[in-house]
Amino acid sequence: MRHYDLIVAGTGFASTFFLYKYLAKAPANARVLVLERGHLYPHADRVKDLRGEKTGLSKINPNHGETFVNKNPDKHWPFTVGFGGSSNCWYGCTPRFLPSDFRMKTKYGVAEDWPIQYDELEPYYSEVEDLMNISGPDETPFPKNSKYPLPPHSFSTVDKVLNKAYGKQWISQPTARASRAVGKRNPCCVSASCSVCPVSAKFTIENSEMNVYTDPRVELSYGSLVNYLELEQNRAKKIYFTKDGKDHSYSADVFALGTNAIFNAHILLNSGDGHPLTGKGLGEQFGFDTIVHLKDMENVGGSTWVTANGYMLYDGDHRKNLAACLIESNNAPYVRLESGKWRHLATFRMIFEDLPLDENTVAKGEDPTKPEVSFNKPSDYTLRGVKNLKEKLPELLKMLPVEDIKYLDPYKTEAHILGTTRMHADSRKGVLDKNLLHHLYRNVFVLGSGSFTTFTPNNPTLTLSALSLHAADKSF
Amino acid sequence: MKRRKFLAIAGVGGVVAALASFKFITNPFESVAKGIIKSELDYLKLDEDGLDRFVAEYSRLKDRNYKLTMKGYSLFGINSAKSGKVHQLVSAYLLSSDFFQNKMDETRTIKYVGLYDPYSRPCSHPFSHVHYA
């Protein structure tokens, strides 16, 4: 029986930032095993395949849709299987949460408070921003004790008008799409195909230079599908996984699940996790595009895909009754098909927070390797936020020469998976404590956005990475 | 309505429906796409050969369902104001041409340059900071 100090499942953001901090504190003789279900599909080969040059690697990892049973096909849950996880397909948006996001119950009487607060997480936010070389502005709506490592991206002409009107409520979006060449990354040049960046401008685990998986203490095992943990009283003893068609089990002092919010919950359920909330509360944000036609005003000059974030409908007492909205200024190469008005338009993505509902679940299915995922619909709280936006938007955009506003159909996903192992200070109301340790199994960390107590309108990656750093820093 | 008149109207309707179905099935996607683009941009001069090359290359990227949908849109006159797919097709043609390189000069004949593909030609967003400092 092989024994390790730490066994980690997954190689995405959550695992990598956890390992980064763990390795900084662990002794030179520490033994770490990382189990990755997929394989390395290098960025250069992904780009070649997208150009039509066949590398033979495009099927090296399973398509995400084949790995779970989706009970509601109208709702999508995209992610990437393979080394680096969804760092391969993310779009690199990295706004911080606001302090009030962590105190929704205390401030607004909605849902629950997080067991960790903004001030505790602030230094870890800064550390992630440094490691990812985030581009961002000096003025932000959230408190910040450090400057972003890279300068902000350029506003479009529309953003300049809105920034003049709203100040730090309309900022250049903090992003992992580099504004300057840095390390192995080129500057973003607005190809607007961020799922696989054509010029490798966004941060990924592969181009991160964090040296986690080349550390001599770390053994990385590809093609290793984690099935379950052996739980005994309040601890996990062994991890069971399948590799090359054979079953294996290894023991460890500590285990860290860093797959994603679907598979972390599924591994725990397969293990016989006794917490009644494990697998419950699945959710994410709700969003749609809005096309605004402008009279005699060109929208040009932005230097990245999402050029700005708007906070005018985000925080405030309205959250007692309806959802916060984060606005993204979308700079994809949209064209207005009218003579002389080719770029007389602005496109905004409206993103709303949602509430975790127990009826939305990850559950065990007939096939023990495939979780069953059920999601009903966004909460009424969210839909009231949508109604509020539509009432307020014309007034909010009054400084622009608006001709008309058109709301498109909602997206089937915001590409985030949240809430299936939520944190709470009270072990009866949450699966995890503030250090991402399972309340019932005290040597099992459950990393990633499944831990989110509430679903703010922000993109989750920066925060889940900061939570991983915090968890490892406080626990080792 | 007399039975004979009803049968006559129904017969004419059937023939029209049959002709429409025949056209729907036999008309190639390339021809449909070309018709849509020319109709949407009827106030611009388009290089015919380039347009043919665009629709041929664009067609290779699209599956059967997409092509059937577009044929349906064409049959029922659904334009870019009503359909994102139609809007996307026409936008893709313009982005694949020299129209934006020529600063949207509507008096010049628009020539096809090559499919707009960020993986073959990154950084070619026509409204970005690269072109508008």
HADDOCK unambig.tbl for C-alpha pairs under 7 A between the chains (distance, minus, plus):
assign (segid A and resid 47 and name CA) (segid B and resid 119 and name CA) 6.55 0.50 0.50
assign (segid A and resid 50 and name CA) (segid B and resid 119 and name CA) 6.56 0.50 0.50
assign (segid A and resid 51 and name CA) (segid B and resid 119 and name CA) 5.68 0.50 0.50
assign (segid A and resid 51 and name CA) (segid B and resid 120 and name CA) 6.17 0.50 0.50
assign (segid A and resid 189 and name CA) (segid B and resid 123 and name CA) 4.92 0.50 0.50
assign (segid A and resid 190 and name CA) (segid B and resid 123 and name CA) 5.91 0.50 0.50
assign (segid A and resid 190 and name CA) (segid B and resid 125 and name CA) 6.27 0.50 0.50
assign (segid A and resid 190 and name CA) (segid B and resid 128 and name CA) 6.75 0.50 0.50
assign (segid A and resid 191 and name CA) (segid B and resid 118 and name CA) 5.61 0.50 0.50
assign (segid A and resid 191 and name CA) (segid B and resid 122 and name CA) 5.60 0.50 0.50
assign (segid A and resid 191 and name CA) (segid B and resid 123 and name CA) 5.10 0.50 0.50
assign (segid A and resid 191 and name CA) (segid B and resid 124 and name CA) 6.71 0.50 0.50
assign (segid A and resid 191 and name CA) (segid B and resid 125 and name CA) 6.19 0.50 0.50
assign (segid A and resid 193 and name CA) (segid B and resid 118 and name CA) 6.96 0.50 0.50
assign (segid A and resid 198 and name CA) (segid B and resid 118 and name CA) 6.49 0.50 0.50
assign (segid A and resid 198 and name CA) (segid B and resid 119 and name CA) 5.41 0.50 0.50
assign (segid A and resid 198 and name CA) (segid B and resid 122 and name CA) 6.30 0.50 0.50
assign (segid A and resid 300 and name CA) (segid B and resid 127 and name CA) 4.97 0.50 0.50
assign (segid A and resid 300 and name CA) (segid B and resid 128 and name CA) 5.97 0.50 0.50
assign (segid A and resid 300 and name CA) (segid B and resid 132 and name CA) 6.44 0.50 0.50
assign (segid A and resid 301 and name CA) (segid B and resid 127 and name CA) 6.11 0.50 0.50
assign (segid A and resid 301 and name CA) (segid B and resid 128 and name CA) 4.62 0.50 0.50
assign (segid A and resid 301 and name CA) (segid B and resid 129 and name CA) 4.03 0.50 0.50
assign (segid A and resid 301 and name CA) (segid B and resid 132 and name CA) 4.81 0.50 0.50
assign (segid A and resid 301 and name CA) (segid B and resid 133 and name CA) 6.00 0.50 0.50
assign (segid A and resid 302 and name CA) (segid B and resid 128 and name CA) 5.25 0.50 0.50
assign (segid A and resid 302 and name CA) (segid B and resid 129 and name CA) 5.33 0.50 0.50
assign (segid A and resid 303 and name CA) (segid B and resid 128 and name CA) 5.87 0.50 0.50
assign (segid A and resid 303 and name CA) (segid B and resid 129 and name CA) 5.14 0.50 0.50
assign (segid A and resid 333 and name CA) (segid B and resid 125 and name CA) 5.87 0.50 0.50
assign (segid A and resid 333 and name CA) (segid B and resid 127 and name CA) 6.90 0.50 0.50
assign (segid A and resid 335 and name CA) (segid B and resid 91 and name CA) 6.17 0.50 0.50
